[in-house]
Amino acid sequence: MANLKKEILSFAQVRLLILSFYEKGQYQAGLDAISKHFGHYPEQEVNISYWRLCLLSKLGKTREAVTFLQECITKGYWWSAENLKADDDLASLQTDPDFQKMLEICQTKQEEAQRIAQPKRFTLFPEHLSPNDTAPLLLCLHGRSSNATSFIEYWQQATQAGWIVAMLGSSQVIGYDTFCWDNKDLAEMEIRSHLRELNDQYSIDPNRIAIAGFSQGGGMAVRAAITSVIPAAGFLAIAPALVDFDILQAGLSSGVRVRGAVLAGELDKRWADTARRITVLMAEAGLPCETNVYPDLGHDFPPDFSDRLTAFLKAI
């Protein structure tokens, strides 16, 4: 009998699987999926641990959830106390006295981490790019509670199309090795600084600079392009969140010329309408913005992202 090797899914596939169970309210199935695949992605343990914490809470397993949070903190993992208090998924834990103690520990750890935090950048290059070659540049912004390299498996393919890919990391700490773009003024300053440094180090085509991002990073990418924080020819937003539409309208009224692309999921109950509103504003300004809303997708990258990214880059 042939020796059948057990298939190991990519982290992106596991993430999509767990979020799909979550969106459908199948919390135990999501928890079972985490137990099955947890050991394959040690570099993603902090993210998977948070999903497990949320699912335990949604299932009403309060004592198990609090004990698990204590174990995570013992390992060195922690999350923003503000987020832990505000997350509806953790509503069942809020009155637990041990949970309240964990919040205090998390708050102290966040303050300590913020004191030494600096913006980060991880840059990828086309295989045959020589030092004197001029190349287009794709700036990529992570989502809230992520970091510069969280979505590398999605962005790195742009190098195959000849693009330099710079994955930018915020300095705004929100958890263990995770960050956010909550302070928009600081976020804009850091994005501009990253671009200046990249222009100093490499030969960048000034007419082919694009910015992209997922979730809060997607919303920030739209904002940065439309308000001319950087001279972007286009933006690509995946499940864009936390968008200030007054700011976008002001930017579009200034006569900015930029191409857009938005990818979102119909099951993303909180942010699906954000994608549609961005499209409407772009259309009203007479600017191109290709939008795809996927009926069976939640708050995640779509399954055909590779094709969508390729098409977006070709249009820039």
Secondary structure, DSSP 8 states (H G I E B T S, - for coil): ----------HHHHHHHHHHHHHTT-HHHHHHHHHHHGGG-GGGHHHHHHHHHHHHHHTT-HHHHHHHHHHHHHHT--B-HHHHHH-GGGGGGTT-HHHHHHHHHHHHHHHHHHHH---EEEEE--TT--TT--EEEEEEE--TTB-TTTTHHHHGGGGGGT-EEEEEE-SEEEETTEEE--SHHHHHHHHHHHHHHHHHHS-EEEEEEEEEEETHHHHHHHHHHHTTSS--SEEEEES--S--HHHHHHHHHTT---EEEEEEETT-TTTHHHHHHHHHHHHHTT--EEEEEETT--SS--TTHHHHHHHHHHH-
